Amino acid sequence: MMAAVLEVVKPSYLLKLTVVFAVAMALLPAAEAVGATTDGAAKEPASIGAPKSSHSKRAKPSAASRKKRTARKKSAPLYRAVLLQEVDTGKVLKAENADMEWPPASMTKMMLLLVADEQVEAGRFTLDDMVRVSERAAATGGSGIGLKPGQIYPLGELMKAALIRSANDASVAVAEKIAGSVEAMVWMMNRRARELMLTNTEYGTVDGLPPRPAQDVDRTNAYDLAALGRELIKRARLMSWASQPIAPFGDGAMMLKNTNHLVGEFYGCDGLKTGFTSQAGFNLTATAKRGDMRLVAVVLGAPSNKQRFRQAARAMEWGFDNFRPVLLIKAGETLPVHVQVGSGPIIQPVAASDVRLVVPRGSASDYRIEYHVPAIVDGPLQSGATLGTVLVRDKGEIMTEVAAVCPIEVVPPSKFGPSFNGYSPPSTFHRPSNYGSP
């Protein structure tokens, strides 16, 4: 704003012009969405400085001030915690402050979606079940898709919006459909966390949105988030959504842009979830698969949207470059041990799942396989019954462990009378249709 004042001075019959300039500048502080989970939509604060003038050049900062500024940038932490884990074996490849308690922000939705997907899988709901948007869901703040009270959408579409777009309003609608209320869903989420042995995790919301600005009530750490991520990776439906950079919502009138910018950009990345609040900073749980190895990376408290993706990508790239998987025993492979089932047959257990190791590239591992299986067990036995364990040690350290299971059903000898020969009664073996030669 500019004001000019004209003053006439007559004693010397001269006209004196005094111009007074008043310049008002409104300095707008860089603002974050306090108390709102914005995830990938959050932008880094813009630089605020003196306005440029067309009449004069801005003074260049001195060498000393430039040096101080560079030092501040270098000292700023790139994250508060980071964890890199191989998914199949659970081997931790990198960990910094991974046990530090931290707000997950919108990564809270990972548990919401796990519980909802499990309920659908159990047959209690279908993805086509219609959900009427409540007043509470529509009024939910933070990131959302603009749901209105009374609107009706399929459950699957709302789950997809919660995962891809990190929509808080859709998350509340999903919670109310599955559990009847937000509070009941929070209880279900905490119960599931205990079942998964996520001992450092506790939920107070279904979406990660703080009830009051800068007062996050959800708590977890990087280890628990990686474990939760590994559970989501097992669920094909959720991963099919998480792997889409952009997806249609409803009738296609709206497109859901994935808040995880590594999807479609980082080779092999197909999930999982972002999170942001002013207290938590920029969080990310990401996963990528290349060849036979899948990694999950957790970054907590990054200072910017770009940094969370950059640090997760850097960690996973380092993991793929420096480690490789080694398959020792395939799932279903017969183990070199024998078990006497009571007075019945002698059987050979099989591996319940692949026995894998993750080893540094170019290094020779001194691993040893141990079979902890009893020589005699009581019958009858169901196919798949656990008989013992297979351990793999490297330099004395247990690297991985899988179950040794019964490959067949073993029927009690009494059913066959006194003529039963425990070593070769073919009628006692009921092989599953998908089971090959022992």
C-alpha positions as CSV (number, residue, x, y, z in Angstrom):
1,M,0.0,0.0,0.0
2,M,1.4,3.5,-0.9
3,A,0.4,6.9,0.3
4,A,1.6,10.3,-1.0
5,V,1.4,13.6,1.0
6,L,1.8,16.9,-0.7
7,E,3.0,19.8,1.5
8,V,3.2,23.5,0.1
9,V,5.7,25.8,1.8
10,K,5.2,29.5,0.9
11,P,8.0,31.6,2.6
12,S,10.4,31.1,-0.4
13,Y,7.6,30.6,-2.8
14,L,9.0,27.2,-3.5
15,L,7.0,24.1,-3.7
16,K,8.2,21.3,-1.6
17,L,7.0,17.8,-2.2
18,T,7.4,15.3,0.5
19,V,6.5,11.8,-0.4
20,V,6.0,9.3,2.3
21,F,6.0,5.7,1.4
22,A,4.3,3.2,3.7
23,V,4.7,-0.4,2.7
24,A,2.7,-3.1,4.4
25,M,3.8,-6.6,3.9
26,A,1.9,-9.7,5.1
27,L,4.3,-12.4,6.0
28,L,2.6,-15.7,5.6
29,P,4.3,-18.4,7.8
30,A,4.8,-21.8,6.3
31,A,1.9,-23.7,7.6
32,E,1.3,-27.4,7.9
33,A,-2.1,-29.0,8.1
34,V,-2.1,-29.1,11.9
35,G,-3.9,-32.1,13.2
36,A,-4.8,-33.5,9.8
37,T,-3.4,-36.5,8.0
38,T,-2.5,-35.3,4.5
39,D,-0.1,-38.0,3.4
40,G,1.1,-37.6,-0.1
41,A,-0.9,-34.4,-0.6
42,A,1.2,-32.6,2.0
43,K,3.6,-30.0,0.5
44,E,6.8,-28.8,1.9
45,P,6.8,-25.3,3.4
46,A,7.5,-22.6,0.9
47,S,10.4,-20.1,1.5
48,I,9.3,-16.7,2.8
49,G,11.5,-13.8,2.2
50,A,11.6,-10.1,1.3
51,P,9.6,-9.3,-1.9
52,K,11.6,-8.8,-5.1
53,S,12.0,-5.2,-6.3
54,S,12.3,-4.1,-9.9
55,H,14.4,-1.1,-8.9
56,S,17.1,-2.9,-6.8
57,K,18.8,-6.2,-6.6
58,R,18.5,-8.3,-3.5
59,A,21.8,-8.3,-1.5
60,K,23.7,-11.6,-1.9
61,P,24.1,-13.5,1.4
62,S,27.6,-13.4,2.8
63,A,29.9,-16.4,2.6
64,A,29.5,-16.9,6.4
65,S,25.7,-16.9,6.2
66,R,25.7,-19.4,3.3
67,K,28.0,-21.6,5.3
68,K,25.7,-21.5,8.3
69,R,22.7,-22.3,6.2
70,T,24.5,-25.3,4.6
71,A,25.5,-26.5,8.0
72,R,21.8,-26.4,9.2
73,K,20.7,-28.4,6.2
74,K,23.3,-31.0,6.8
75,S,22.5,-31.4,10.4
76,A,18.7,-31.8,9.8
77,P,17.8,-35.5,10.3
78,L,16.6,-37.3,7.2
79,Y,14.3,-39.4,9.4
80,R,13.7,-40.3,13.0
81,A,13.6,-44.1,12.4
82,V,14.2,-46.5,9.6
83,L,13.9,-50.3,9.2
84,L,14.6,-52.6,6.2
85,Q,13.5,-56.2,6.4
86,E,13.4,-59.2,4.1
87,V,9.8,-60.3,4.0
88,D,10.0,-64.1,3.7
89,T,12.6,-64.7,6.4
90,G,12.0,-61.6,8.5
91,K,15.7,-60.9,8.5
92,V,16.5,-57.3,9.5
93,L,19.0,-55.8,7.1
94,K,19.0,-52.3,8.5
95,A,17.6,-50.7,11.6
96,E,18.0,-47.2,13.2
97,N,15.8,-46.3,16.2
98,A,13.4,-49.0,15.0
99,D,12.1,-49.6,18.5
100,M,11.3,-46.0,19.1
101,E,7.7,-45.2,19.8
102,W,6.2,-43.1,17.1
103,P,2.7,-42.0,15.8
104,P,1.9,-44.0,12.7
105,A,-0.5,-41.3,11.4
106,S,-2.5,-42.6,8.4
107,M,-0.5,-45.9,8.5
108,T,-3.1,-46.7,11.2
109,K,-5.3,-47.6,8.2
110,M,-3.1,-50.6,7.5
111,M,-4.7,-52.3,10.5
112,L,-8.2,-51.1,9.7
113,L,-7.9,-52.6,6.2
114,L,-6.4,-55.9,7.5
115,V,-9.3,-56.4,9.9
116,A,-11.8,-55.4,7.2
117,D,-10.3,-57.7,4.6
118,E,-10.2,-60.6,7.1
119,Q,-13.9,-60.1,7.8
120,V,-14.7,-60.2,4.1
121,E,-12.6,-63.3,3.7
122,A,-14.5,-64.9,6.6
123,G,-17.7,-64.4,4.7
124,R,-19.3,-61.9,7.1
125,F,-19.3,-59.2,4.4
126,T,-18.8,-58.9,0.7
127,L,-17.0,-56.2,-1.3
128,D,-20.4,-55.4,-2.9
129,D,-22.2,-54.8,0.4
130,M,-23.5,-51.2,0.2
131,V,-22.4,-48.7,2.8
132,R,-24.5,-45.6,3.6
133,V,-22.2,-42.7,4.6
134,S,-23.0,-41.4,8.0
135,E,-22.8,-37.8,9.3
136,R,-19.7,-38.7,11.3
137,A,-17.9,-40.2,8.3
138,A,-18.8,-37.2,6.1
139,A,-17.6,-34.7,8.8
140,T,-14.2,-36.4,9.2
141,G,-11.4,-33.9,8.6
142,G,-8.0,-34.3,6.9
143,S,-7.5,-36.1,3.6
144,G,-10.6,-37.5,2.1
145,I,-12.7,-37.9,-1.0
146,G,-15.5,-35.6,-0.1
147,L,-18.2,-38.0,1.0
148,K,-21.6,-36.6,1.8
149,P,-24.1,-37.9,4.4
150,G,-26.5,-40.4,2.9
151,Q,-24.4,-41.3,-0.1
152,I,-24.1,-45.1,-0.8
153,Y,-21.0,-46.9,-2.0
154,P,-19.9,-50.5,-2.1
155,L,-17.7,-51.5,0.8
156,G,-14.8,-52.5,-1.6
157,E,-14.7,-49.0,-3.1
158,L,-14.4,-47.4,0.3
159,M,-11.7,-49.8,1.3
160,K,-9.8,-49.0,-1.9
161,A,-10.2,-45.2,-1.3
162,A,-8.8,-45.6,2.3
163,L,-5.8,-47.5,1.0
164,I,-4.9,-45.7,-2.2
165,R,-6.0,-42.1,-1.4
166,S,-5.7,-42.5,2.4
167,A,-9.2,-41.1,2.7
168,N,-10.2,-40.5,6.3
169,D,-13.9,-40.2,5.5
170,A,-13.9,-43.5,3.7
171,S,-12.0,-45.1,6.6
172,V,-14.7,-44.1,9.1
173,A,-17.4,-45.4,6.8
174,V,-15.6,-48.8,6.5
175,A,-15.1,-49.0,10.3
176,E,-18.8,-48.3,10.9
177,K,-19.9,-51.0,8.4
178,I,-17.5,-53.7,9.7
179,A,-17.7,-53.1,13.4
180,G,-20.9,-51.0,13.9
181,S,-19.0,-48.0,15.2
182,V,-15.6,-46.4,15.2
183,E,-15.0,-47.3,18.8
184,A,-15.8,-51.0,18.2
185,M,-13.4,-51.0,15.3
186,V,-10.6,-49.5,17.4
187,W,-11.2,-52.4,19.8
188,M,-11.0,-55.0,17.0
189,M,-7.8,-53.4,15.7
190,N,-6.1,-53.5,19.1
191,R,-7.2,-57.1,19.6
192,R,-5.7,-58.0,16.2
193,A,-2.5,-56.2,17.1
194,R,-2.2,-58.4,20.2
195,E,-2.8,-61.5,18.2
196,L,0.0,-60.5,15.8
197,M,2.3,-59.8,18.9
198,L,2.6,-56.2,18.0
199,T,3.5,-55.4,21.6
200,N,4.4,-51.7,21.0
201,T,1.2,-50.8,19.1
202,E,-1.9,-49.3,20.4
203,Y,-4.7,-47.6,18.4
204,G,-7.0,-44.8,19.4
205,T,-8.4,-44.0,16.0
206,V,-9.2,-45.9,12.8
207,D,-7.6,-43.4,10.4
208,G,-4.7,-41.8,12.3
209,L,-6.3,-38.4,12.5
210,P,-5.5,-36.8,15.8
211,P,-8.6,-35.9,17.9
212,R,-6.9,-32.6,18.7
213,P,-4.2,-30.7,16.7
214,A,-0.7,-32.1,17.3
215,Q,-2.0,-34.7,19.8
216,D,-1.7,-38.1,18.0
217,V,-3.2,-40.9,20.1
218,D,-2.0,-43.9,18.0
219,R,1.3,-45.4,18.9
220,T,3.6,-48.0,17.3
221,N,7.2,-48.4,16.1
222,A,9.1,-49.5,13.0
223,Y,9.4,-53.1,13.9
224,D,5.6,-53.4,14.4
225,L,4.8,-51.6,11.2
226,A,7.1,-53.9,9.2
227,A,5.4,-56.9,10.8
228,L,2.0,-55.4,10.0
229,G,3.1,-54.7,6.5
230,R,4.2,-58.3,6.0
231,E,0.6,-59.4,7.0
232,L,-0.9,-57.1,4.4
233,I,1.5,-58.4,1.7
234,K,-0.1,-61.8,2.2
235,R,-3.5,-60.4,1.1
236,A,-3.8,-60.3,-2.7
237,R,-6.8,-58.0,-2.7
238,L,-5.2,-55.3,-0.7
239,M,-1.9,-55.6,-2.7
240,S,-3.8,-55.3,-6.0
241,W,-5.2,-51.9,-4.8
242,A,-1.9,-50.7,-3.2
243,S,0.0,-51.4,-6.5
244,Q,-2.1,-49.0,-8.6
245,P,-0.6,-45.5,-9.1
246,I,-4.1,-44.3,-9.9
247,A,-7.5,-46.0,-9.8
248,P,-11.2,-45.1,-10.5
249,F,-13.6,-44.7,-7.6
250,G,-17.2,-45.6,-7.8
251,D,-18.6,-45.1,-11.3
252,G,-15.3,-43.6,-12.4
253,A,-16.3,-40.0,-11.8
254,M,-13.4,-39.6,-9.4
255,M,-9.8,-40.9,-9.8
256,L,-7.8,-42.0,-6.7
257,K,-4.2,-40.9,-6.9
258,N,-1.9,-43.1,-4.8
259,T,-0.2,-41.2,-2.0
260,N,2.7,-43.7,-2.2
261,H,4.7,-42.1,-5.0
262,L,7.1,-45.0,-5.2
263,V,4.4,-47.1,-6.9
264,G,5.1,-46.9,-10.6
265,E,8.4,-45.1,-10.0
266,F,10.6,-47.4,-8.0
267,Y,11.3,-50.7,-9.8
268,G,9.4,-53.5,-8.1
269,C,7.4,-51.3,-5.6
270,D,3.8,-52.4,-5.2
271,G,2.7,-50.9,-1.9
272,L,2.0,-50.1,0.9
273,K,0.9,-47.0,2.9
274,T,1.9,-43.4,3.7
275,G,1.1,-41.3,6.8
276,F,1.5,-37.7,7.9
277,T,0.6,-35.4,10.8
278,S,2.3,-32.3,12.1
279,Q,3.5,-34.4,15.1
280,A,4.5,-37.6,13.3
281,G,6.1,-35.9,10.2
282,F,6.2,-37.9,7.0
283,N,5.9,-41.6,7.4
284,L,6.0,-44.5,4.9
285,T,5.8,-48.3,4.9
286,A,6.8,-49.4,1.4
287,T,7.5,-52.8,-0.2
288,A,9.1,-53.9,-3.4
289,K,9.9,-57.3,-5.0
290,R,12.7,-58.1,-7.4
291,G,13.2,-61.7,-8.5
292,D,12.8,-64.0,-5.5
293,M,13.4,-61.3,-2.9
294,R,10.8,-59.0,-1.4
295,L,11.8,-56.2,1.0
296,V,9.7,-53.9,3.3
297,A,11.0,-50.5,4.4
298,V,9.7,-48.3,7.1
299,V,10.6,-44.6,7.4
300,L,9.3,-42.5,10.3
301,G,9.5,-38.8,10.9
302,A,11.0,-37.7,7.6
303,P,11.1,-33.9,7.3
304,S,9.4,-33.7,3.9
305,N,7.2,-35.7,1.5
306,K,10.2,-36.1,-0.9
307,Q,12.5,-37.3,1.8
308,R,10.3,-40.2,3.0
309,F,10.2,-41.6,-0.5
310,R,13.9,-40.9,-1.1
311,Q,15.0,-42.6,2.1
312,A,12.8,-45.7,1.6
313,A,14.0,-46.1,-2.0
314,R,17.6,-45.7,-0.9
315,A,17.2,-48.3,1.8
316,M,15.5,-50.8,-0.5
317,E,18.0,-50.2,-3.4
318,W,20.8,-50.9,-0.9
319,G,19.1,-54.1,0.2
320,F,18.7,-55.4,-3.3
321,D,22.2,-54.5,-4.2
322,N,23.9,-56.1,-1.2
323,F,21.8,-59.2,-0.3
324,R,20.5,-62.3,-2.0
325,P,18.1,-65.1,-1.1
326,V,19.2,-68.7,-0.8
327,L,16.6,-71.5,-1.1
328,L,17.7,-74.5,1.0
329,I,14.5,-76.6,1.2
330,K,11.3,-76.2,-0.8
331,A,7.9,-76.3,0.8
332,G,6.6,-79.9,0.8
333,E,10.1,-81.4,0.3
334,T,10.7,-84.6,2.2
335,L,13.1,-84.2,5.1
336,P,15.9,-86.7,5.9
337,V,14.4,-87.9,9.2
338,H,12.0,-90.7,10.1
339,V,9.2,-90.7,12.7
340,Q,7.5,-93.8,14.1
341,V,3.8,-93.2,14.6
342,G,2.9,-95.3,17.7
343,S,2.7,-98.9,16.6
344,G,1.8,-97.8,13.1
345,P,3.9,-96.7,10.1
346,I,7.2,-94.9,9.9
347,I,6.8,-91.6,8.0
348,Q,9.1,-88.8,6.8
349,P,8.0,-85.3,7.6
350,V,8.0,-82.5,5.0
351,A,8.8,-78.8,5.2
352,A,5.7,-76.7,5.8
353,S,7.2,-73.8,3.8
354,D,10.3,-72.8,2.0
355,V,13.5,-72.8,4.1
356,R,15.3,-69.6,3.0
357,L,18.3,-67.6,4.0
358,V,19.2,-64.0,3.1
359,V,22.9,-63.6,2.8
360,P,25.3,-60.8,1.8
361,R,26.2,-61.0,-1.9
362,G,29.7,-62.4,-2.5
363,S,30.0,-63.9,1.0
364,A,30.3,-67.6,1.9
365,S,27.8,-68.6,4.6
366,D,28.7,-71.4,7.0
367,Y,25.1,-72.5,7.6
368,R,24.0,-75.7,9.2
369,I,20.5,-77.3,9.0
370,E,19.1,-79.0,12.2
371,Y,16.1,-81.2,12.3
372,H,14.3,-81.2,15.7
373,V,11.8,-84.0,15.2
374,P,11.0,-86.7,17.7
375,A,11.7,-90.3,16.7
376,I,8.4,-91.6,18.0
377,V,5.0,-89.9,18.3
378,D,1.5,-91.0,19.2
379,G,-1.2,-91.3,16.5
380,P,-3.5,-90.6,14.9
381,L,-2.1,-87.7,12.9
382,Q,-3.8,-85.3,10.6
383,S,-2.2,-84.3,7.3
384,G,-0.2,-81.1,8.1
385,A,0.1,-81.8,11.8
386,T,3.3,-80.3,13.2
387,L,5.9,-82.9,14.2
388,G,8.9,-80.6,14.9
389,T,11.0,-77.8,13.5
390,V,13.8,-77.3,11.0
391,L,16.4,-74.8,12.1
392,V,19.1,-73.1,10.1
393,R,22.1,-71.7,11.9
394,D,24.9,-69.5,10.6
395,K,27.9,-69.3,12.9
396,G,25.7,-70.5,15.8
397,E,23.0,-67.9,15.2
398,I,19.5,-69.1,14.3
399,M,18.8,-67.6,10.9
400,T,15.4,-69.1,10.1
401,E,12.9,-71.7,11.4
402,V,10.1,-73.6,9.8
403,A,7.7,-76.4,10.9
404,A,8.3,-80.1,9.9
405,V,4.8,-81.5,9.3
406,C,3.1,-84.8,8.7
407,P,2.6,-85.3,4.9
408,I,-0.4,-87.7,5.2
409,E,-3.2,-88.7,7.5
410,V,-2.3,-91.6,9.7
411,V,-5.4,-93.6,10.9
412,P,-5.2,-95.6,14.2
413,P,-4.2,-99.3,13.7
414,S,-7.2,-100.4,15.7
415,K,-9.4,-99.6,12.7
416,F,-7.7,-102.4,10.7
417,G,-7.8,-105.2,13.3
418,P,-5.0,-107.5,14.3
419,S,-3.8,-108.0,10.7
420,F,-2.7,-104.3,10.6
421,N,0.9,-104.0,9.5
422,G,2.2,-100.6,10.6
423,Y,5.0,-100.5,8.1
424,S,3.0,-101.1,4.9
425,P,-0.7,-100.6,5.1
426,P,-1.6,-98.5,2.0
427,S,-5.1,-98.1,3.3
428,T,-3.9,-96.1,6.2
429,F,-2.5,-93.3,4.0
430,H,-5.1,-90.8,2.8
431,R,-3.1,-88.5,0.6
432,P,-4.3,-85.0,-0.3
433,S,-5.2,-84.7,-4.0
434,N,-2.5,-82.1,-4.4
435,Y,0.3,-84.1,-2.7
436,G,3.0,-85.6,-4.9
437,S,5.2,-88.6,-4.3
438,P,6.9,-88.7,-0.9
